Amino acid sequence: MSENAGAAGHETDVHFLRAVTDMAEHTEVMTGDAIYTEKGMKLVDKGTRVDSRLYDRLVMHKLRDPIDANLITGNLVDVASLVTLARQQCEQVELLHRMVSSVGDLERLLAPIKGLLLPQAIAFKLTVMREQREDLYHHSLQMALVSIFLALKNGWTERECVPLATAALLHDVGMLYMDPVWTDPDHRLSGEERKHLVAHSVTAMLVVRSTELYSRAVEIAVLEHHERMDGSGYPRGIKGNAISPMGQVLLLAEVVSAFFEKFTDMPGQRLSLMLRMNHKCYPADLVHLILPLLYDEISPGQPLEPLQAEFSHSIAALEAALRKWTELKSDFPEQWQQMPDAQAAVLVEASLAQLQKQLAEAGSHPSQQMDVLSYLKDDALGMSELALLNREALWQLQAIMNDCLRRRPVPDHGGSMFDLAAVDWCEACAQLMPHAGAARMHAAKQSLN
């Protein structure tokens, strides 16, 4: 097992092991102690230089100790290097720059980072993340800064923010135990890969627990960073105050960081719109703290043609998705929603009903938009707002598909008519998404779901 607490099973350890041995190709990694199998057979001597050639030997055995317990490397991630990078991020990332202005002092935002405790095992994992998944490393630190901002503005002391910053920094360490293929926007996740993606927060929590250093509150916050206030998150699907205070900060900080990292085109307005359309998913008191930092980035002089083309496609895609589900469920028997094997179809039905309600409340239901378009056709700002509403609707459509496939993977050997209809609907919706847009939504949903 790769973690003393069983953070990841042997089959997922291979991905962390590959990341370590790949890192060793360009960063010196040595065995500080001999590496043994769980049965006591020595595999590698102390003082051996690690390289990718060791991967095949190590992967064939279950090890007695976590692999990183036996390895040493120079230039480990430490608090000083994190503070240096955090300073750079606060200077270069506009959102963080605004947060510094809002709290009034850069040092106040950095103080909890300076208080972090990084035992060797955690420092080594963060070093692997920095060397092999730099995007994830930068995301984790940026999320820590966003979390600190939200907590400070909500009345937490700098000292109370230290465990919060720890949880934020380590929230995605479980990703090191996943197959990196999931990061390819063109790769379609299998049912098994979806389970691994969902499990990354559990893996991260167990990694944190294995250190026997951090509090239970830190462990729980790491576990909860993909929960949602309405119970629609994972891994436990808890809601409201059942989510810990640190978990509530993290789940909002995650989505805030994701929007500003994934989108260069109007991230602030996209985020503001998403938070408004999904107000039940996020803690209202914390959302209230972030909204003043988001601003209207739409340029009044931007050309209308691309907006009109996007508008036409998104309306057609939404209408087609809703129509397809209506056609599929027309074959269902009466009172189908009470049937025990109809859970997948019930999920799609309820999710689409909720999406249509949200769109209608925002004046953006497909049945409403053609009339709206008639008086916005020369209004770039209005067209941009409509385009953003439709982008969010398509992202939510993608989220419904992901949720359906995560809970009800494609049947290998048939399935009920309801399962097959749900899968057929997901397949049809996937064809409605343009390639570039699907890639963006794939990236977004990995952080948001």
N, C-alpha and C positions, 0 to 999 in steps of 0.2 A: 504493500500500500504506500502511496506517495505521501500521505499525511498520517501522523500518529492517530488522529481522530477519525481516519477513514474519509478524508475530504474528497478523495477521488478514487474510484476503483481502478484496477490494473489497466483496463482497456482505455481509460481516459488519461492515465499517467503517461502514456506513450507520447501524447502531444506536448506535455510539459518537458519530458525528457528530450524530445526532438528540439524544442526551443532552446534548451540548455546546451545540447551538443552543437547546434547550429551557431549559437552565440560563441561557443568556444573556438570556432573557426577564425574569428576576428578579434576576440578578447581572451586573454590568457586565463584559463580556468584550470586549477590543479586539484587533485584529491588531497584534502587535508588529513583524511584518514582512509584506511582501506575500505573498499566497498564489498559487502558480503550479501549473499542471497539469504532469504529468510530461513534456510536450512543450515546456514553457517559456512557455505562454500565461498572462499575468497574469489572475487571476480576481477578486482583491480587493486593494485598495490598503492599504498600511501605514496604521495609525491609524484604521481603519474600525471602527465599533461593530458587533459581531456580534449578530444576532437570528435568529429562526426563519425569516425570509424568505430568509436566505442558504442554508438547507438545500437547497432545490431546485436552486440554482446549483451548489453544491459537490458534491452527490451525483451529478451527471451526469458527473463527471470523476475520473480517477485523479490524485491529487495528487503533486507532486514530493517533498514532505516530509510527515511525519506532521502532521495538522491541529493538534495541541496544541503542536507545535514553533513555531508562528507566532502563538500566542495568549497574552495576558496577562490576568490578572484580579487583583483585590484579595482580601484575606482568604484567601490560599492556606492550605491545611492545612500546618502546620509541627509541629516536635517539641513546642513549648510547648503548642499546642492539643491535641495528642494526649495529653500528660501530664495536662492539665487534665481532659479527658474520662475518662482512665483512673482518675483519682482519684475522679471522680463515680461511675463504674461500680463501683469497689471499695467505695464507701459504700452504693450502692443495690442492687446485685445480691448476693443472699444467698450464692451459691456463691463469688463473688470475695471477699466479706467473710470467709468461712471460710478461703479460701486465704491471705489476709493473716495471719489468726491462726495458720495452720499454719506459715508461713515466719517469723513473728514480727516482721515489720517491713514496712510499706507501701513504704518507700523502696527496700527490697531488690527488691521486685516491680517497681517503676517504673524502676529504674536502667537496664535494657536498653532501655526505651523512650526514655530520655533520650539513649542512644547511637546512635539511628537516623540514617542518612544519607538525606536526601530530595532528590534532584536535582529541578530544575524540572519535568521531564516527569512524574516520579512524583508530585510534589506536586500538579500540575494534575489528574492522573487521580484522585487521592484526593479532591480538591476536587469534581470531577464526581460522584464516588461519594457524598460527604457531601451535596451539594445535590440529587441526583436519586435516589439509592438509600440513604437514611439508614439503613435497616435493615441493609443490607449493610456499610455503614461501621462501624456499632456492632458488628456481628457480627465483623468483621475485627479490630477492636481487642480485643474480649473474647477472641477466640481467641488473640491474641498473649499476653494475660495468662495464660490457662490454659496455654499452651505454656511460658511462662517458669516458672510454678509447677511443672509436671511436670519440667522440666529442673533447676531448683534442687533439688527434692527428690531428684532422681536423681544429684546430686553435681556438676552443671555449675557453672562459675563465672559470675558476672554478665557478664563479658566474652564468654564463650562463648555466652551467651544473646542477644547483640545480633544476630548473623546469623539466629538462630532467630526472634527477634521480627520481623525484616525479612520473612522468608519467610511468617510467619503473617499479618502485616498485608497482604501483597500476594497472598495465595494465591487470592483470588477476583476479582482485577482483571480477569480474562478475562470475567467476567460482564457487564462494561460493553459488550462486543462481541456480546452475545446479544440477540435479540428479547425485550423485557421481557414479552411475552405469557406466557412460561413461568411467571411468578410468579403468574398467575391460577389459583387452585385448581380452577376449573371448566373450564379449558382442557385439552383432551386433546392431549398432545404427538404430533406426527407423527413418522414414522421419521427424517426429515431433522432435525427439531428435537431429537430424542434424540441424534443424532450431534453437533449443536452443543453440547448440554449436556455430553456426555462430553468434548468437545474444549476446554472452558473452561479446564481445568488446563494444557493444552498452550499455549493462547493466553496465559495468565497467565505461564507460564515464558518465552515468547518476549518478552513485554513487559519482564520483568525483565532478560532477556539484552540487549535493545536499549539499555539504559542504559549498558552496558559499565562498570558500577561495582561490581556485586555479584559475589560469588564463585560458582563453579560449584556449590558445595554449596547455596547459597540457591536457585539455579535448579532443581536436582534436587528439593529439598524441596518447592518450589511444585508441581512436576510430580507429586509423589507423594502429595499430601494426600488423595486418594481411593483409594489402594491399600489392600490388606488383607493381613494377615500370612499368610493361607491362600491367597493368590493370586486371590481373588475380586473384587478391586478393579479400578480402571482408572486411567490409560489403557493401561498395559503389562501388567497382570495378573501382576506380579512378587510374590514371596513371601519371608517370613522376612528374613534378613539381607541379601538383595538390595535391600531397602528401606533407604535411608540412615538413620542415627540421627536426623537432623532430620526426615526424612519420617515416621518412626515416631511421633515426638512429635506432629507435625501431624495425622496421621490419627486419633489418639485425641482430641486437642484439638478437632478439627472436630466429632466426634460428641458430645463432652461439651457444647460450646457450643450445638450444635443442640438438644439435649434441653431445656436450661434456657431457651432462647429460644422454642422452639415450644410447649412445654407448661407451662401454669400448674397443671395438676392432677398432683400427685405426680411431678414430673420426676426427683427423686432416685431414687425407687424404680423408676420406669420404666427409668432408665438402668442402675441396678444389675442389674435383671432382664435387660435386653438384653445387657449385658456378660457375664453368667453364661451366657446361652443361646448367645452367639456368641464364646466364649472363644478360639477358634482364629483369630478375625479381628483381634484387637488384641494389642499387646505386653503380655505378662503382668506384666513388672516395672513398667511404667507404670500399668497398670490397678490394680495393688496400691496405688499411691500415691493414686489418686483415690477408691477405695472408702470409706475412712474419712470422707470428706466427704459421703457420701450417707447419708440417714437415712430411717427409716420415717415417712412423712407421713400414714398412714392414720388417720382418725378413728374410734375404736371406736363412736361414736354415730351414724355416718352411716346413713341409711335403707337397707333391704335391697332394696326393690322395684326401684330403677333398676339395681342390681348384678345382680339376678336376670334382669331383662329383657335387659341387655347380655350376660350369660352365655348365655342361651338363643339369642340371635341369633348370637353368635360361634361357638357349637358347631354350629349349623345351617349357617353359612357355611363353616366348615372341612370339615364332613362333605360338603356339596354339592360343594365344590371337589375333594376327593379322589375322590368318586364320579364326577364328570364326567370326570376324567382316566381313571379305570378304564374307563368306557364308551367313550371315544374310542379308547383303545389296544386295545380288544378287537377292533377291525377290522384291526389291523396284522397283517402276515404273520409267520410264525415267524422267529426270529432277526433281527427288524427292527432291533435296536440295532447290528448290524454293517453296515447298509446305508449307503452314502455320503451319501445325501440325507436322512438321519434325524437330523442334528445337533440341530435345534430340539427334536424330540421327546425325544431323549436328554437334553438339558439340562433339560427339564421333569421327566422321570422321575427323574433323579439328584437334582435340587433338592428335589422332593417327598419322596423317600426320606430325604434328610438332615433335612428339616423334621420328618417323622414320628419319626425317631430322636431328635431333640432334645426333642420333646414327650413322647415315651415316657419318656425319662430324667428329665424334670422332673415326671412323673406327670400330664401335662396333655394326653395324646393324647385325641382325641374319644371313642375307645372306652373310656377310663378315667374320663372326667369325670362321667358320670351317676352312677356309684357314689360318687364323691367328694362330689358335690353333696348326696347324701342325708344325710350327716352334717355338712355345712357350712351347711345351709339357714338356721340361726339364728346363724351366726358371721360377723359383719360383716368382721372381719379376714381370715378364711379366704376369704370370698367375694371380697374385694378383691384378694387375692393371685391367685385363679383368674382374675378379670377381667383383671388385668394380664398374666398369662401368655397369655390368649387375645388380648389386644390385640397383644402382641408376635408371636404366631403369625400374626395377620392382617397385620401390617406386613411380616412375612417373606414371606407369600403375595404381597403387593403387590410386594415386591422381586423375587420370582421372575418375576412377570408383566413387570415393567420390564426385567429382564435378558433375558428371552426376546424381547421386542419390540425391545430395543436391538440385540441380535445378529441377530435374524431379523425385520426389519420386515414389516408386512402386505404380502403379495405383491400387486403391481399387476396382474399378468396370470397369475393362477393360482398354481401352485406344486405341490410334491410333496404327497402325502396327509399326510405327516408335518408339513410346514410349515403346511398348512391346519388340521390337528388342533391344533397348538400355538396358532395364532391363535384358533381356535374356543374353546379352553380359556381363553385370556386374556380373550376377550370375555365368556364366561360368568362368570368370576370377577369382572370389573368390575361386573356386575349384582348381585353378592352384597353389595357394599359399600354401606352407607348413605351418603347424600349427604354428611352432615356428617363422617362418619368418613373417607370417601374424600378429602375436602378436607384433613383433618388429615394423612392418610397421604401425600397428594401433597406437602404442604409438607415433611413429615419426610424423604421419600425424596430430595427435591432436595438435602438436606444430607448424608444418610447414604449415598446410593448413589455 
